[in-house]
Each structure stands twice: as C-alpha cells, then as structure tokens.
C-alpha cells in the first residue's frame, strides 16, 4: 500500500516538474514600444475614416484622394 502511494506521489511530482519546465521554456516575446505604436497607427486608419480611392489605367494604379 505504501509503495503504491509513493509511486503515485512520485509520478505526480514528476508531472508537475515537467509542466513547469515546459511553461518556462516558452518564448515570451514582447513587442517594443515602437512596434506597438506602429500597430496602433496602422489600425487607427481602419475605422471611421472616409477615404476615397481613385483607380485608373489598365494596371489599376490607385491612390487616395
């Protein structure tokens, strides 16, 4: 009985150590402030703007008015 409980505790401890090791091994990259500002600037133009586009020519050259 004691031997079985000891095996279960050992396996559980091993699983916890493996889980913590795998969690800590993950790459946790954080974006720089400049990258976050660029993302916000790009996303800001997607909502609430009334940009009209003009496309002319056979190769569809478009520009904002």
PDB file as gemmi writes it, atoms N, CA and C in Angstrom:
CRYST1    1.000    1.000    1.000  90.00  90.00  90.00 P 1                      
ATOM      1  N   UNK A   1       0.820  -1.194   0.000  1.00  0.00           N  
ATOM      2  CA  UNK A   1       0.000   0.000   0.000  1.00  0.00           C  
ATOM      3  C   UNK A   1       0.867   1.263   0.000  1.00  0.00           C  
ATOM      4  N   UNK A   2       1.868   1.279   0.890  1.00  0.00           N  
ATOM      5  CA  UNK A   2       2.755   2.438   0.962  1.00  0.00           C  
ATOM      6  C   UNK A   2       3.543   2.606  -0.333  1.00  0.00           C  
ATOM      7  N   UNK A   3       3.919   1.491  -0.920  1.00  0.00           N  
ATOM      8  CA  UNK A   3       4.700   1.519  -2.149  1.00  0.00           C  
ATOM      9  C   UNK A   3       3.879   2.111  -3.297  1.00  0.00           C  
ATOM     10  N   UNK A   4       2.605   1.792  -3.375  1.00  0.00           N  
ATOM     11  CA  UNK A   4       1.724   2.308  -4.418  1.00  0.00           C  
ATOM     12  C   UNK A   4       1.520   3.817  -4.255  1.00  0.00           C  
ATOM     13  N   UNK A   5       1.299   4.264  -3.027  1.00  0.00           N  
ATOM     14  CA  UNK A   5       1.118   5.692  -2.759  1.00  0.00           C  
ATOM     15  C   UNK A   5       2.397   6.451  -3.095  1.00  0.00           C  
ATOM     16  N   UNK A   6       3.540   5.886  -2.757  1.00  0.00           N  
ATOM     17  CA  UNK A   6       4.817   6.516  -3.056  1.00  0.00           C  
ATOM     18  C   UNK A   6       5.025   6.655  -4.557  1.00  0.00           C  
ATOM     19  N   UNK A   7       4.633   5.649  -5.325  1.00  0.00           N  
ATOM     20  CA  UNK A   7       4.742   5.716  -6.784  1.00  0.00           C  
ATOM     21  C   UNK A   7       3.834   6.801  -7.353  1.00  0.00           C  
ATOM     22  N   UNK A   8       2.617   6.898  -6.836  1.00  0.00           N  
ATOM     23  CA  UNK A   8       1.671   7.902  -7.309  1.00  0.00           C  
ATOM     24  C   UNK A   8       2.187   9.312  -7.015  1.00  0.00           C  
ATOM     25  N   UNK A   9       2.726   9.515  -5.820  1.00  0.00           N  
ATOM     26  CA  UNK A   9       3.275  10.819  -5.451  1.00  0.00           C  
ATOM     27  C   UNK A   9       4.471  11.159  -6.337  1.00  0.00           C  
ATOM     28  N   UNK A  10       5.325  10.183  -6.613  1.00  0.00           N  
ATOM     29  CA  UNK A  10       6.488  10.412  -7.462  1.00  0.00           C  
ATOM     30  C   UNK A  10       6.069  10.790  -8.885  1.00  0.00           C  
ATOM     31  N   UNK A  11       5.098  10.099  -9.444  1.00  0.00           N  
ATOM     32  CA  UNK A  11       4.623  10.395 -10.798  1.00  0.00           C  
ATOM     33  C   UNK A  11       3.968  11.777 -10.840  1.00  0.00           C  
ATOM     34  N   UNK A  12       3.202  12.112  -9.817  1.00  0.00           N  
ATOM     35  CA  UNK A  12       2.559  13.425  -9.776  1.00  0.00           C  
ATOM     36  C   UNK A  12       3.601  14.539  -9.684  1.00  0.00           C  
ATOM     37  N   UNK A  13       4.623  14.353  -8.864  1.00  0.00           N  
ATOM     38  CA  UNK A  13       5.681  15.351  -8.732  1.00  0.00           C  
ATOM     39  C   UNK A  13       6.447  15.499 -10.050  1.00  0.00           C  
ATOM     40  N   UNK A  14       6.699  14.391 -10.712  1.00  0.00           N  
ATOM     41  CA  UNK A  14       7.389  14.424 -11.997  1.00  0.00           C  
ATOM     42  C   UNK A  14       6.561  15.171 -13.046  1.00  0.00           C  
ATOM     43  N   UNK A  15       5.253  14.954 -13.035  1.00  0.00           N  
ATOM     44  CA  UNK A  15       4.373  15.647 -13.978  1.00  0.00           C  
ATOM     45  C   UNK A  15       4.353  17.149 -13.696  1.00  0.00           C  
ATOM     46  N   UNK A  16       4.352  17.542 -12.446  1.00  0.00           N  
ATOM     47  CA  UNK A  16       4.361  18.965 -12.098  1.00  0.00           C  
ATOM     48  C   UNK A  16       5.670  19.608 -12.547  1.00  0.00           C  
ATOM     49  N   UNK A  17       6.785  18.948 -12.296  1.00  0.00           N  
ATOM     50  CA  UNK A  17       8.088  19.483 -12.707  1.00  0.00           C  
ATOM     51  C   UNK A  17       8.154  19.596 -14.230  1.00  0.00           C  
ATOM     52  N   UNK A  18       7.661  18.609 -14.949  1.00  0.00           N  
ATOM     53  CA  UNK A  18       7.669  18.660 -16.415  1.00  0.00           C  
ATOM     54  C   UNK A  18       6.784  19.793 -16.921  1.00  0.00           C  
ATOM     55  N   UNK A  19       5.644  19.994 -16.312  1.00  0.00           N  
ATOM     56  CA  UNK A  19       4.746  21.069 -16.720  1.00  0.00           C  
ATOM     57  C   UNK A  19       5.342  22.442 -16.474  1.00  0.00           C  
ATOM     58  N   UNK A  20       5.955  22.633 -15.330  1.00  0.00           N  
ATOM     59  CA  UNK A  20       6.574  23.923 -15.010  1.00  0.00           C  
ATOM     60  C   UNK A  20       7.742  24.187 -15.948  1.00  0.00           C  
ATOM     61  N   UNK A  21       8.522  23.170 -16.234  1.00  0.00           N  
ATOM     62  CA  UNK A  21       9.656  23.322 -17.153  1.00  0.00           C  
ATOM     63  C   UNK A  21       9.178  23.687 -18.553  1.00  0.00           C  
ATOM     64  N   UNK A  22       8.136  23.034 -19.038  1.00  0.00           N  
ATOM     65  CA  UNK A  22       7.603  23.336 -20.372  1.00  0.00           C  
ATOM     66  C   UNK A  22       7.031  24.747 -20.420  1.00  0.00           C  
ATOM     67  N   UNK A  23       6.365  25.172 -19.369  1.00  0.00           N  
ATOM     68  CA  UNK A  23       5.798  26.520 -19.323  1.00  0.00           C  
ATOM     69  C   UNK A  23       6.903  27.582 -19.348  1.00  0.00           C  
ATOM     70  N   UNK A  24       7.953  27.361 -18.588  1.00  0.00           N  
ATOM     71  CA  UNK A  24       9.050  28.328 -18.531  1.00  0.00           C  
ATOM     72  C   UNK A  24       9.883  28.345 -19.806  1.00  0.00           C  
ATOM     73  N   UNK A  25       9.837  27.291 -20.588  1.00  0.00           N  
ATOM     74  CA  UNK A  25      10.630  27.204 -21.810  1.00  0.00           C  
ATOM     75  C   UNK A  25       9.981  27.944 -22.978  1.00  0.00           C  
ATOM     76  N   UNK A  26       8.735  28.347 -22.841  1.00  0.00           N  
ATOM     77  CA  UNK A  26       8.041  29.033 -23.921  1.00  0.00           C  
ATOM     78  C   UNK A  26       8.673  30.396 -24.156  1.00  0.00           C  
ATOM     79  N   UNK A  27       8.770  30.760 -25.435  1.00  0.00           N  
ATOM     80  CA  UNK A  27       9.290  32.085 -25.782  1.00  0.00           C  
ATOM     81  C   UNK A  27       8.202  33.116 -25.541  1.00  0.00           C  
ATOM     82  N   UNK A  28       8.508  34.077 -24.717  1.00  0.00           N  
ATOM     83  CA  UNK A  28       7.543  35.120 -24.402  1.00  0.00           C  
ATOM     84  C   UNK A  28       8.092  36.439 -24.931  1.00  0.00           C  
ATOM     85  N   UNK A  29       7.915  36.650 -26.224  1.00  0.00           N  
ATOM     86  CA  UNK A  29       8.407  37.874 -26.834  1.00  0.00           C  
ATOM     87  C   UNK A  29       7.426  39.003 -26.594  1.00  0.00           C  
ATOM     88  N   UNK A  30       7.967  40.122 -26.199  1.00  0.00           N  
ATOM     89  CA  UNK A  30       7.143  41.310 -26.040  1.00  0.00           C  
ATOM     90  C   UNK A  30       7.538  42.300 -27.119  1.00  0.00           C  
ATOM     91  N   UNK A  31       6.563  42.987 -27.645  1.00  0.00           N  
ATOM     92  CA  UNK A  31       6.823  43.966 -28.695  1.00  0.00           C  
ATOM     93  C   UNK A  31       7.369  45.250 -28.086  1.00  0.00           C  
ATOM     94  N   UNK A  32       8.261  45.886 -28.810  1.00  0.00           N  
ATOM     95  CA  UNK A  32       8.813  47.153 -28.344  1.00  0.00           C  
ATOM     96  C   UNK A  32       7.739  48.235 -28.424  1.00  0.00           C  
ATOM     97  N   UNK A  33       8.020  49.350 -27.771  1.00  0.00           N  
ATOM     98  CA  UNK A  33       7.069  50.468 -27.806  1.00  0.00           C  
ATOM     99  C   UNK A  33       6.871  50.980 -29.226  1.00  0.00           C  
ATOM    100  N   UNK A  34       7.945  51.001 -29.999  1.00  0.00           N  
ATOM    101  CA  UNK A  34       7.841  51.465 -31.384  1.00  0.00           C  
ATOM    102  C   UNK A  34       6.946  50.540 -32.198  1.00  0.00           C  
ATOM    103  N   UNK A  35       7.100  49.238 -32.024  1.00  0.00           N  
ATOM    104  CA  UNK A  35       6.261  48.288 -32.757  1.00  0.00           C  
ATOM    105  C   UNK A  35       4.796  48.440 -32.353  1.00  0.00           C  
ATOM    106  N   UNK A  36       4.528  48.627 -31.080  1.00  0.00           N  
ATOM    107  CA  UNK A  36       3.143  48.820 -30.629  1.00  0.00           C  
ATOM    108  C   UNK A  36       2.551  50.110 -31.190  1.00  0.00           C  
ATOM    109  N   UNK A  37       3.355  51.172 -31.247  1.00  0.00           N  
ATOM    110  CA  UNK A  37       2.863  52.422 -31.833  1.00  0.00           C  
ATOM    111  C   UNK A  37       2.567  52.261 -33.313  1.00  0.00           C  
ATOM    112  N   UNK A  38       3.401  51.501 -34.017  1.00  0.00           N  
ATOM    113  CA  UNK A  38       3.152  51.257 -35.443  1.00  0.00           C  
ATOM    114  C   UNK A  38       1.861  50.472 -35.647  1.00  0.00           C  
ATOM    115  N   UNK A  39       1.625  49.488 -34.815  1.00  0.00           N  
ATOM    116  CA  UNK A  39       0.402  48.695 -34.928  1.00  0.00           C  
ATOM    117  C   UNK A  39      -0.821  49.570 -34.673  1.00  0.00           C  
ATOM    118  N   UNK A  40      -0.741  50.404 -33.647  1.00  0.00           N  
ATOM    119  CA  UNK A  40      -1.863  51.289 -33.348  1.00  0.00           C  
ATOM    120  C   UNK A  40      -2.107  52.286 -34.481  1.00  0.00           C  
ATOM    121  N   UNK A  41      -1.020  52.796 -35.073  1.00  0.00           N  
ATOM    122  CA  UNK A  41      -1.171  53.751 -36.169  1.00  0.00           C  
ATOM    123  C   UNK A  41      -1.802  53.083 -37.385  1.00  0.00           C  
ATOM    124  N   UNK A  42      -1.393  51.885 -37.688  1.00  0.00           N  
ATOM    125  CA  UNK A  42      -1.974  51.179 -38.829  1.00  0.00           C  
ATOM    126  C   UNK A  42      -3.430  50.819 -38.585  1.00  0.00           C  
ATOM    127  N   UNK A  43      -3.746  50.401 -37.381  1.00  0.00           N  
ATOM    128  CA  UNK A  43      -5.120  50.008 -37.059  1.00  0.00           C  
ATOM    129  C   UNK A  43      -6.033  51.227 -36.964  1.00  0.00           C  
ATOM    130  N   UNK A  44      -5.486  52.386 -36.629  1.00  0.00           N  
ATOM    131  CA  UNK A  44      -6.294  53.584 -36.472  1.00  0.00           C  
ATOM    132  C   UNK A  44      -6.931  54.038 -37.763  1.00  0.00           C  
ATOM    133  N   UNK A  45      -6.318  53.734 -38.898  1.00  0.00           N  
ATOM    134  CA  UNK A  45      -6.868  54.162 -40.179  1.00  0.00           C  
ATOM    135  C   UNK A  45      -8.001  53.275 -40.671  1.00  0.00           C  
ATOM    136  N   UNK A  46      -8.273  52.196 -39.981  1.00  0.00           N  
ATOM    137  CA  UNK A  46      -9.275  51.244 -40.460  1.00  0.00           C  
ATOM    138  C   UNK A  46     -10.686  51.579 -40.027  1.00  0.00           C  
ATOM    139  N   UNK A  47     -10.838  52.427 -39.056  1.00  0.00           N  
ATOM    140  CA  UNK A  47     -12.198  52.689 -38.582  1.00  0.00           C  
ATOM    141  C   UNK A  47     -12.480  54.184 -38.593  1.00  0.00           C  
ATOM    142  N   UNK A  48     -13.626  54.527 -39.111  1.00  0.00           N  
ATOM    143  CA  UNK A  48     -14.097  55.893 -39.028  1.00  0.00           C  
ATOM    144  C   UNK A  48     -13.515  56.868 -40.024  1.00  0.00           C  
ATOM    145  N   UNK A  49     -12.783  56.411 -41.004  1.00  0.00           N  
ATOM    146  CA  UNK A  49     -12.247  57.354 -41.990  1.00  0.00           C  
ATOM    147  C   UNK A  49     -13.059  57.258 -43.269  1.00  0.00           C  
ATOM    148  N   UNK A  50     -13.123  58.357 -43.974  1.00  0.00           N  
ATOM    149  CA  UNK A  50     -13.859  58.406 -45.239  1.00  0.00           C  
ATOM    150  C   UNK A  50     -12.889  58.661 -46.382  1.00  0.00           C  
ATOM    151  N   UNK A  51     -11.974  57.769 -46.582  1.00  0.00           N  
ATOM    152  CA  UNK A  51     -11.000  57.916 -47.658  1.00  0.00           C  
ATOM    153  C   UNK A  51     -11.607  57.395 -48.944  1.00  0.00           C  
ATOM    154  N   UNK A  52     -11.524  58.217 -49.978  1.00  0.00           N  
ATOM    155  CA  UNK A  52     -11.994  57.753 -51.280  1.00  0.00           C  
ATOM    156  C   UNK A  52     -10.785  57.428 -52.136  1.00  0.00           C  
ATOM    157  N   UNK A  53     -10.930  56.441 -52.978  1.00  0.00           N  
ATOM    158  CA  UNK A  53      -9.832  55.958 -53.810  1.00  0.00           C  
ATOM    159  C   UNK A  53     -10.138  56.224 -55.277  1.00  0.00           C  
ATOM    160  N   UNK A  54      -9.083  56.525 -56.016  1.00  0.00           N  
ATOM    161  CA  UNK A  54      -9.191  56.733 -57.443  1.00  0.00           C  
ATOM    162  C   UNK A  54      -8.292  55.716 -58.139  1.00  0.00           C  
ATOM    163  N   UNK A  55      -8.885  54.871 -58.981  1.00  0.00           N  
ATOM    164  CA  UNK A  55      -8.130  53.848 -59.701  1.00  0.00           C  
ATOM    165  C   UNK A  55      -8.284  54.090 -61.200  1.00  0.00           C  
ATOM    166  N   UNK A  56      -7.150  54.213 -61.887  1.00  0.00           N  
ATOM    167  CA  UNK A  56      -7.185  54.463 -63.329  1.00  0.00           C  
ATOM    168  C   UNK A  56      -6.138  53.603 -64.021  1.00  0.00           C  
ATOM    169  N   UNK A  57      -6.375  53.352 -65.279  1.00  0.00           N  
ATOM    170  CA  UNK A  57      -5.391  52.646 -66.075  1.00  0.00           C  
ATOM    171  C   UNK A  57      -5.616  51.157 -66.095  1.00  0.00           C  
ATOM    172  N   UNK A  58      -4.879  50.516 -66.977  1.00  0.00           N  
ATOM    173  CA  UNK A  58      -5.063  49.068 -67.150  1.00  0.00           C  
ATOM    174  C   UNK A  58      -4.397  48.259 -66.044  1.00  0.00           C  
ATOM    175  N   UNK A  59      -3.481  48.878 -65.289  1.00  0.00           N  
ATOM    176  CA  UNK A  59      -2.797  48.144 -64.221  1.00  0.00           C  
ATOM    177  C   UNK A  59      -3.358  48.503 -62.859  1.00  0.00           C  
ATOM    178  N   UNK A  60      -4.488  49.204 -62.839  1.00  0.00           N  
ATOM    179  CA  UNK A  60      -5.173  49.569 -61.610  1.00  0.00           C  
ATOM    180  C   UNK A  60      -4.265  50.301 -60.623  1.00  0.00           C  
ATOM    181  N   UNK A  61      -3.737  51.394 -61.062  1.00  0.00           N  
ATOM    182  CA  UNK A  61      -2.957  52.251 -60.163  1.00  0.00           C  
ATOM    183  C   UNK A  61      -3.928  53.071 -59.344  1.00  0.00           C  
ATOM    184  N   UNK A  62      -3.928  52.852 -58.061  1.00  0.00           N  
ATOM    185  CA  UNK A  62      -4.878  53.520 -57.190  1.00  0.00           C  
ATOM    186  C   UNK A  62      -4.145  54.463 -56.241  1.00  0.00           C  
ATOM    187  N   UNK A  63      -4.845  55.546 -55.896  1.00  0.00           N  
ATOM    188  CA  UNK A  63      -4.316  56.479 -54.889  1.00  0.00           C  
ATOM    189  C   UNK A  63      -5.488  57.087 -54.130  1.00  0.00           C  
ATOM    190  N   UNK A  64      -5.189  57.506 -52.909  1.00  0.00           N  
ATOM    191  CA  UNK A  64      -6.220  58.097 -52.084  1.00  0.00           C  
ATOM    192  C   UNK A  64      -6.432  59.551 -52.491  1.00  0.00           C  
ATOM    193  N   UNK A  65      -7.676  59.985 -52.462  1.00  0.00           N  
ATOM    194  CA  UNK A  65      -7.988  61.385 -52.782  1.00  0.00           C  
ATOM    195  C   UNK A  65      -7.942  62.220 -51.524  1.00  0.00           C  
TER     196      UNK A  65                                                      
END                                                                             
